[in-house]
Amino acid sequence: MSYIKDLGERAVSAKAKLSAAPASKRDSAILKAAELLVENADNILLENTKDIAAAIQRGIKDAFIERLTLSDSRIAAIADGLRKITALPDPLGEVIGGGNLPNGLSVVKKRVPLGVIGIIFESRPNVAADAAGLCLKSGNTVILRGGSDAIHSNRVITNLFREACIMSGLPADSVILVEDTSRDAATALMRLNGYVDVLIPRGGAGLIKSVVENATVPVIETGAGNCHVYVDEYADIAKAVSITDNAKKQRPSVCNSIESLLVHTNIASTFLPALASVWGDSVEIYGDPETAAIIHTTRPVTDEDYYTEYNENKIAVRIVPDIKTAIAHIEKYGTHHSDAIITENFRNATEFTEQVQSAAVYVNASTRFTDGYEFGLGAEIGISTQKLHARGPMGLKELTTYKYIVTGDGQIRE
């Protein structure tokens, strides 16, 4: 598709100037973008209402409407996250290894940008701002491709970043939006070899699967979050109820909320009624027969439920005989995103953290903290659930690679 190729050419053209720009210019662009977002909040919200209205008309689920919706407070939080990015150390040029070889060669290993990063995401317009800010700070040009359900919001946000780049002496094409939201355009971006250095999908399991199956450029998998809380037999009941409630209900539409709850059989008859009294009928519970015997409103659970990322106030529950069964369940059904154990037993906590192969593993804390902002990264490009290059919230360092600079004085290899 010539349209996507043209965007790729523009991104590559901007890449050299951006990567060579001093940190002061890159920080200036991000700070100006934060300022413009706040100053233009009314216009952003006006465009956002167009997206919301179209989504409602199409019958989109409430959970996705919630992710799509912006507000003054959310715009202020986005701007605050951008300011925090500028306060972080510049990752470019950092020496991370090297030394002098016996033959007199000097080897320096230092951080450099990845180059052109493509971001394919769904219904959260804050992703456009987070990704643009992180890519500018790390010296990467970025091609953003959001879904059709957020096109008005994404367009106004991206244009403000482009304006901020120009004001700071950087190429406007440091930040580019794909305004063609067709599937053909997305597929063309996935196959833009020679222009896009890495592609990062941010969204649900369906989007990530599509990118992995169709992309010919390198991909970093992010996003799918079938997260778990395991309530151990040595759990503090009050703590377990509070954490489980927060992990499910604080914001159920996002990837770090839990979708499954595992409860040790020795504590189930005490814990589950306490949790049910807090939830009432606000959460639909799908559980095994043992759960149904304790909470009578429980609906029958299927194997598919344990695989499901609901993104709403629904949860799959299983009562397990021991910690090993809980860990095996998480490894079978989970997505290696974020999983937690609630226990006062040090040995069980250690076993859980060592054997659960997720990007973030918690002891006595809510999975809702798996977030770049909460981890002190300012923002995130996504939550990587793979093991190569990056894991967990991806901040500035995860958006760099490295090169070896070798200096000699006439050495040749015999």
FILUMTOR-37511 format. One record per residue (C-alpha): residue number from 1; residue in three letters; x, y, z. Coordinates in Angstrom, 2 decimals. Example, Ala and Ser with C-alpha at 12.3 -4.5 7.8 and 13.67 -1.06 7.14 Angstrom:
REM residues 2
pavex  vodo  east  north  up
1  ALA  12.30  -4.50  7.80;
2  SER  13.67  -1.06  7.14;
END
This chain:
REM residues 414
pavex  vodo  east  north  up
1  MET  0.00  0.00  0.00;
2  SER  1.61  3.24  -1.19;
3  TYR  0.06  5.30  1.62;
4  ILE  1.75  3.23  4.34;
5  LYS  5.03  3.12  2.42;
6  ASP  4.96  6.92  2.21;
7  LEU  4.50  7.12  5.99;
8  GLY  7.44  4.76  6.41;
9  GLU  9.63  6.92  4.19;
10  ARG  8.70  10.01  6.17;
11  ALA  9.49  8.27  9.46;
12  VAL  12.88  7.10  8.20;
13  SER  13.64  10.61  6.95;
14  ALA  12.91  12.04  10.41;
15  LYS  14.82  9.28  12.22;
16  ALA  18.36  10.56  11.71;
17  LYS  17.60  14.09  12.91;
18  LEU  15.63  12.92  15.94;
19  SER  18.18  10.34  17.07;
20  ALA  20.93  12.96  16.83;
21  ALA  18.97  15.64  18.69;
22  PRO  20.21  16.54  22.16;
23  ALA  18.18  15.47  25.18;
24  SER  17.20  19.11  25.78;
25  LYS  15.33  19.28  22.46;
26  ARG  13.62  15.94  22.96;
27  ASP  12.57  16.90  26.50;
28  SER  11.38  20.29  25.27;
29  ALA  9.08  18.64  22.71;
30  ILE  7.58  16.37  25.36;
31  LEU  7.04  19.24  27.82;
32  LYS  5.43  21.37  25.12;
33  ALA  3.17  18.46  24.18;
34  ALA  2.09  18.12  27.83;
35  GLU  1.35  21.84  27.92;
36  LEU  -0.61  21.72  24.66;
37  LEU  -2.67  18.74  25.84;
38  VAL  -3.84  20.63  28.92;
39  GLU  -4.42  23.87  27.01;
40  ASN  -6.48  22.04  24.38;
41  ALA  -8.37  19.75  26.75;
42  ASP  -11.76  21.09  25.64;
43  ASN  -11.01  20.32  22.00;
44  ILE  -9.64  16.87  22.87;
45  LEU  -12.79  16.06  24.85;
46  LEU  -14.97  17.32  21.98;
47  GLU  -13.24  14.94  19.58;
48  ASN  -13.39  12.16  22.16;
49  THR  -17.17  12.53  22.44;
50  LYS  -17.41  11.83  18.69;
51  ASP  -15.57  8.55  19.20;
52  ILE  -17.71  7.64  22.20;
53  ALA  -20.94  8.39  20.34;
54  ALA  -19.86  6.25  17.39;
55  ALA  -18.86  3.40  19.70;
56  ILE  -22.19  3.49  21.53;
57  GLN  -24.03  3.48  18.21;
58  ARG  -22.11  0.36  17.18;
59  GLY  -23.04  -1.38  20.43;
60  ILE  -19.50  -1.59  21.79;
61  LYS  -19.28  -3.11  25.30;
62  ASP  -19.18  -0.78  28.30;
63  ALA  -15.71  -1.98  29.26;
64  PHE  -14.29  -0.72  25.99;
65  ILE  -16.23  2.54  26.20;
66  GLU  -14.57  3.10  29.57;
67  ARG  -11.12  2.58  28.05;
68  LEU  -11.97  4.94  25.22;
69  THR  -13.26  7.74  27.43;
70  LEU  -11.10  10.75  28.27;
71  SER  -11.77  13.37  30.94;
72  ASP  -10.06  16.47  32.31;
73  SER  -8.48  14.36  35.03;
74  ARG  -7.25  11.72  32.59;
75  ILE  -5.76  14.37  30.30;
76  ALA  -4.06  15.95  33.33;
77  ALA  -2.69  12.52  34.29;
78  ILE  -1.36  11.97  30.75;
79  ALA  0.38  15.36  30.87;
80  ASP  1.82  14.56  34.29;
81  GLY  3.17  11.27  32.99;
82  LEU  4.85  13.10  30.10;
83  ARG  6.51  15.53  32.51;
84  LYS  7.77  12.60  34.55;
85  ILE  9.33  11.12  31.40;
86  THR  11.39  14.27  30.89;
87  ALA  12.67  14.05  34.48;
88  LEU  14.15  10.60  33.80;
89  PRO  17.78  10.18  32.70;
90  ASP  18.43  10.25  28.97;
91  PRO  18.91  6.61  27.91;
92  LEU  20.84  7.46  24.74;
93  GLY  24.60  7.26  24.81;
94  GLU  24.68  5.39  28.13;
95  VAL  27.75  3.14  28.26;
96  ILE  26.60  -0.29  29.39;
97  GLY  29.73  -2.34  28.80;
98  GLY  33.06  -2.66  27.08;
99  GLY  36.72  -2.38  27.94;
100  ASN  40.21  -2.62  26.52;
101  LEU  41.26  -5.82  24.75;
102  PRO  44.77  -7.36  24.95;
103  ASN  45.38  -6.33  21.32;
104  GLY  44.88  -2.67  22.21;
105  LEU  41.35  -2.29  20.81;
106  SER  38.93  -0.22  22.87;
107  VAL  35.37  -1.56  22.88;
108  VAL  32.46  0.59  24.08;
109  LYS  28.91  -0.79  24.24;
110  LYS  26.33  2.00  24.40;
111  ARG  22.59  2.53  24.09;
112  VAL  21.10  3.78  20.81;
113  PRO  17.48  4.12  19.57;
114  LEU  15.68  1.18  17.97;
115  GLY  14.88  3.46  15.02;
116  VAL  11.30  3.50  13.69;
117  ILE  8.76  1.96  16.03;
118  GLY  5.27  1.01  14.87;
119  ILE  2.53  0.90  17.51;
120  ILE  -0.78  -0.83  16.74;
121  PHE  -3.31  -0.29  19.50;
122  GLU  -7.02  -0.41  20.16;
123  SER  -9.43  1.83  22.01;
124  ARG  -7.26  3.78  24.48;
125  PRO  -6.28  7.21  23.13;
126  ASN  -3.90  7.78  26.05;
127  VAL  -1.66  5.20  24.36;
128  ALA  -1.02  7.69  21.54;
129  ALA  0.37  10.23  24.02;
130  ASP  2.30  7.72  26.14;
131  ALA  3.91  6.12  23.09;
132  ALA  4.77  9.45  21.48;
133  GLY  6.37  10.75  24.68;
134  LEU  8.44  7.64  25.32;
135  CYS  9.58  7.40  21.70;
136  LEU  10.63  11.05  21.59;
137  LYS  12.60  10.69  24.82;
138  SER  14.36  7.56  23.52;
139  GLY  15.09  9.09  20.11;
140  ASN  12.75  6.84  18.11;
141  THR  10.37  8.02  15.44;
142  VAL  6.96  6.43  15.89;
143  ILE  4.14  5.43  13.56;
144  LEU  0.88  5.16  15.52;
145  ARG  -1.99  3.08  14.23;
146  GLY  -5.01  3.21  16.54;
147  GLY  -8.39  1.65  15.95;
148  SER  -11.24  3.32  14.10;
149  ASP  -13.11  3.69  17.40;
150  ALA  -10.59  6.32  18.64;
151  ILE  -9.60  8.04  15.38;
152  HIS  -10.85  11.53  16.34;
153  SER  -9.11  11.44  19.72;
154  ASN  -5.90  10.01  18.27;
155  ARG  -5.80  12.59  15.49;
156  VAL  -6.03  15.62  17.77;
157  ILE  -3.50  14.20  20.25;
158  THR  -1.02  13.31  17.50;
159  ASN  -1.34  16.73  15.87;
160  LEU  -0.50  18.39  19.19;
161  PHE  2.66  16.28  19.45;
162  ARG  3.62  17.19  15.90;
163  GLU  3.13  20.86  16.75;
164  ALA  5.28  20.44  19.86;
165  CYS  8.04  18.84  17.78;
166  ILE  8.09  21.76  15.34;
167  MET  8.17  24.24  18.23;
168  SER  11.22  22.42  19.63;
169  GLY  13.16  22.18  16.38;
170  LEU  12.42  18.51  15.71;
171  PRO  10.81  17.02  12.58;
172  ALA  7.03  16.89  12.73;
173  ASP  7.30  13.37  11.34;
174  SER  8.94  12.22  14.54;
175  VAL  5.31  11.33  15.40;
176  ILE  3.03  10.02  12.65;
177  LEU  -0.56  8.77  12.80;
178  VAL  -1.96  6.23  10.35;
179  GLU  -5.32  7.80  9.59;
180  ASP  -6.43  4.93  7.38;
181  THR  -7.95  2.57  9.96;
182  SER  -8.67  -0.24  7.49;
183  ARG  -7.38  -3.75  8.01;
184  ASP  -5.37  -3.47  4.80;
185  ALA  -3.49  -0.46  6.19;
186  ALA  -2.74  -2.31  9.44;
187  THR  -1.46  -5.34  7.54;
188  ALA  0.71  -3.13  5.33;
189  LEU  2.27  -1.58  8.44;
190  MET  2.94  -5.06  9.83;
191  ARG  4.91  -5.85  6.68;
192  LEU  6.78  -2.59  6.26;
193  ASN  10.22  -4.18  6.24;
194  GLY  13.03  -1.76  5.56;
195  TYR  11.14  1.06  7.25;
196  VAL  9.77  -0.20  10.58;
197  ASP  12.42  -1.62  12.91;
198  VAL  10.05  -3.10  15.48;
199  LEU  6.28  -3.37  15.87;
200  ILE  4.54  -3.29  19.24;
201  PRO  0.86  -4.28  19.44;
202  ARG  -1.04  -3.01  22.47;
203  GLY  -4.50  -4.43  23.01;
204  GLY  -6.40  -7.64  23.54;
205  ALA  -5.48  -11.19  22.66;
206  GLY  -7.14  -10.95  19.23;
207  LEU  -5.07  -7.96  18.16;
208  ILE  -1.82  -9.48  19.40;
209  LYS  -2.56  -12.80  17.66;
210  SER  -3.29  -10.97  14.40;
211  VAL  -0.02  -9.02  14.56;
212  VAL  2.09  -12.06  15.44;
213  GLU  0.55  -14.10  12.62;
214  ASN  0.70  -11.38  9.94;
215  ALA  3.80  -9.32  10.71;
216  THR  7.06  -9.76  8.82;
217  VAL  8.84  -7.07  10.86;
218  PRO  10.08  -7.93  14.38;
219  VAL  7.31  -7.88  17.04;
220  ILE  7.33  -7.40  20.81;
221  GLU  4.19  -9.01  22.24;
222  THR  2.33  -7.00  24.86;
223  GLY  -0.98  -6.62  26.51;
224  ALA  -3.06  -9.78  26.91;
225  GLY  -3.78  -10.01  30.62;
226  ASN  -5.40  -13.13  32.02;
227  CYS  -4.14  -12.31  35.52;
228  HIS  -4.68  -14.33  38.72;
229  VAL  -4.83  -13.96  42.47;
230  TYR  -4.12  -17.11  44.50;
231  VAL  -5.38  -16.96  48.08;
232  ASP  -3.13  -19.33  49.99;
233  GLU  -4.24  -21.28  53.08;
234  TYR  -1.99  -18.97  55.15;
235  ALA  -3.54  -15.76  53.85;
236  ASP  -4.75  -12.92  56.03;
237  ILE  -8.49  -12.84  55.23;
238  ALA  -8.94  -9.06  55.42;
239  LYS  -5.86  -8.48  53.30;
240  ALA  -6.97  -11.11  50.77;
241  VAL  -10.45  -9.59  50.40;
242  SER  -9.08  -6.07  49.96;
243  ILE  -6.47  -7.07  47.39;
244  THR  -8.82  -9.30  45.40;
245  ASP  -11.49  -6.61  45.34;
246  ASN  -9.00  -3.99  44.12;
247  ALA  -7.42  -6.29  41.54;
248  LYS  -10.83  -7.07  40.01;
249  LYS  -12.95  -3.96  40.44;
250  GLN  -10.70  -0.89  40.64;
251  ARG  -10.60  -0.75  36.82;
252  PRO  -11.78  -4.04  35.32;
253  SER  -11.32  -3.01  31.67;
254  VAL  -7.51  -2.91  31.78;
255  CYS  -4.98  -5.68  31.23;
256  ASN  -3.62  -5.82  34.81;
257  SER  -6.97  -6.52  36.47;
258  ILE  -7.52  -10.14  37.48;
259  GLU  -9.75  -12.51  35.54;
260  SER  -9.32  -15.62  37.67;
261  LEU  -9.27  -16.32  41.41;
262  LEU  -7.71  -19.43  42.94;
263  VAL  -8.48  -20.27  46.58;
264  HIS  -6.92  -22.94  48.79;
265  THR  -9.53  -25.41  50.00;
266  ASN  -8.59  -24.92  53.67;
267  ILE  -9.51  -21.23  53.60;
268  ALA  -12.29  -21.17  50.99;
269  SER  -15.22  -21.46  53.42;
270  THR  -13.97  -18.40  55.32;
271  PHE  -12.57  -16.26  52.51;
272  LEU  -15.22  -16.64  49.81;
273  PRO  -18.21  -15.56  51.96;
274  ALA  -16.20  -12.54  53.12;
275  LEU  -15.45  -11.61  49.50;
276  ALA  -19.05  -12.23  48.43;
277  SER  -20.33  -9.88  51.14;
278  VAL  -18.14  -7.10  49.69;
279  TRP  -19.03  -7.79  46.07;
280  GLY  -22.72  -8.52  46.42;
281  ASP  -24.04  -8.86  42.87;
282  SER  -21.51  -6.41  41.37;
283  VAL  -19.28  -9.22  40.04;
284  GLU  -20.49  -12.27  38.12;
285  ILE  -18.77  -15.33  39.53;
286  TYR  -18.13  -18.41  37.39;
287  GLY  -16.89  -21.24  39.55;
288  ASP  -16.42  -24.95  40.09;
289  PRO  -18.92  -27.02  42.14;
290  GLU  -16.91  -26.43  45.34;
291  THR  -17.24  -22.66  44.86;
292  ALA  -20.95  -22.97  44.08;
293  ALA  -21.46  -24.86  47.33;
294  ILE  -20.16  -21.81  49.22;
295  ILE  -21.49  -18.94  47.04;
296  HIS  -24.89  -20.03  45.79;
297  THR  -25.11  -17.39  43.03;
298  THR  -22.06  -18.92  41.31;
299  ARG  -22.56  -19.79  37.65;
300  PRO  -21.04  -23.00  36.24;
301  VAL  -17.49  -22.46  34.99;
302  THR  -16.14  -23.89  31.74;
303  ASP  -12.57  -24.54  30.70;
304  GLU  -12.91  -21.62  28.29;
305  ASP  -13.76  -19.29  31.19;
306  TYR  -10.37  -19.95  32.72;
307  TYR  -8.74  -18.82  29.47;
308  THR  -10.92  -15.70  29.13;
309  GLU  -9.79  -12.08  29.54;
310  TYR  -13.20  -10.63  30.48;
311  ASN  -12.22  -6.95  30.84;
312  GLU  -15.40  -6.48  32.89;
313  ASN  -16.82  -7.42  36.29;
314  LYS  -16.74  -11.16  35.74;
315  ILE  -14.33  -13.66  37.28;
316  ALA  -13.56  -17.38  37.06;
317  VAL  -13.00  -19.07  40.44;
318  ARG  -11.43  -22.41  41.32;
319  ILE  -10.80  -24.00  44.70;
320  VAL  -7.46  -25.83  44.72;
321  PRO  -5.96  -28.41  47.11;
322  ASP  -2.44  -26.94  47.25;
323  ILE  -0.06  -24.29  45.94;
324  LYS  1.35  -26.60  43.27;
325  THR  -2.09  -26.94  41.70;
326  ALA  -2.50  -23.16  41.76;
327  ILE  0.84  -22.63  40.02;
328  ALA  0.03  -25.29  37.41;
329  HIS  -3.33  -23.62  36.75;
330  ILE  -1.68  -20.23  36.20;
331  GLU  0.91  -21.72  33.86;
332  LYS  -1.79  -23.46  31.81;
333  TYR  -4.38  -20.70  31.54;
334  GLY  -2.47  -17.47  32.18;
335  THR  -0.79  -15.08  29.77;
336  HIS  2.39  -14.47  31.81;
337  HIS  1.33  -10.90  32.56;
338  SER  0.75  -10.37  36.31;
339  ASP  -0.13  -12.89  39.03;
340  ALA  -0.31  -12.61  42.81;
341  ILE  -0.22  -14.80  45.90;
342  ILE  -1.80  -13.71  49.17;
343  THR  -0.02  -15.48  52.02;
344  GLU  1.77  -14.96  55.33;
345  ASN  3.91  -18.03  54.69;
346  PHE  7.40  -17.10  53.47;
347  ARG  8.13  -20.52  51.96;
348  ASN  4.93  -20.49  49.89;
349  ALA  5.57  -16.92  48.77;
350  THR  9.05  -17.90  47.63;
351  GLU  7.81  -20.99  45.80;
352  PHE  5.19  -18.91  44.00;
353  THR  7.55  -16.14  42.92;
354  GLU  10.18  -18.61  41.72;
355  GLN  7.85  -20.91  39.77;
356  VAL  5.24  -18.58  38.24;
357  GLN  6.79  -17.48  34.94;
358  SER  5.01  -14.14  34.56;
359  ALA  6.48  -10.74  33.82;
360  ALA  5.29  -9.42  37.21;
361  VAL  4.73  -11.66  40.24;
362  TYR  3.24  -10.19  43.42;
363  VAL  3.17  -11.16  47.07;
364  ASN  0.37  -9.56  49.12;
365  ALA  -0.29  -6.75  46.64;
366  SER  -2.75  -6.00  43.83;
367  THR  -1.82  -6.80  40.24;
368  ARG  -3.12  -3.34  39.32;
369  PHE  0.36  -1.93  39.99;
370  THR  1.81  -3.44  36.80;
371  ASP  2.02  -0.13  35.01;
372  GLY  4.85  2.05  33.77;
373  TYR  3.61  5.07  35.69;
374  GLU  3.35  3.10  38.93;
375  PHE  6.79  1.53  38.39;
376  GLY  8.40  4.95  38.07;
377  LEU  8.88  4.83  34.29;
378  GLY  6.73  7.92  33.65;
379  ALA  4.57  5.96  31.22;
380  GLU  4.81  2.73  29.26;
381  ILE  4.75  1.62  25.67;
382  GLY  3.00  -1.57  26.80;
383  ILE  3.39  -4.59  29.10;
384  SER  5.63  -7.14  27.44;
385  THR  4.61  -10.73  28.16;
386  GLN  7.46  -12.33  26.24;
387  LYS  10.96  -13.15  27.46;
388  LEU  13.20  -11.71  24.75;
389  HIS  14.50  -8.14  24.90;
390  ALA  11.89  -6.75  27.31;
391  ARG  9.50  -7.98  30.01;
392  GLY  6.81  -6.18  31.98;
393  PRO  6.19  -2.44  31.65;
394  MET  8.31  -1.15  28.78;
395  GLY  9.91  2.21  29.48;
396  LEU  12.80  4.12  27.97;
397  LYS  15.55  1.50  28.22;
398  GLU  13.30  -1.10  26.63;
399  LEU  12.97  1.21  23.60;
400  THR  16.71  1.16  22.97;
401  THR  19.18  -1.32  21.61;
402  TYR  22.94  -1.03  21.69;
403  LYS  25.93  -0.81  19.42;
404  TYR  29.61  -1.61  19.86;
405  ILE  32.05  1.18  19.08;
406  VAL  35.52  -0.26  18.52;
407  THR  38.54  2.04  18.34;
408  GLY  41.99  0.92  17.31;
409  ASP  45.34  2.17  16.07;
410  GLY  45.95  0.14  12.94;
411  GLN  45.21  -3.32  14.33;
412  ILE  44.52  -6.08  11.81;
413  ARG  43.44  -9.65  12.49;
414  GLU  46.05  -12.30  11.75;
END
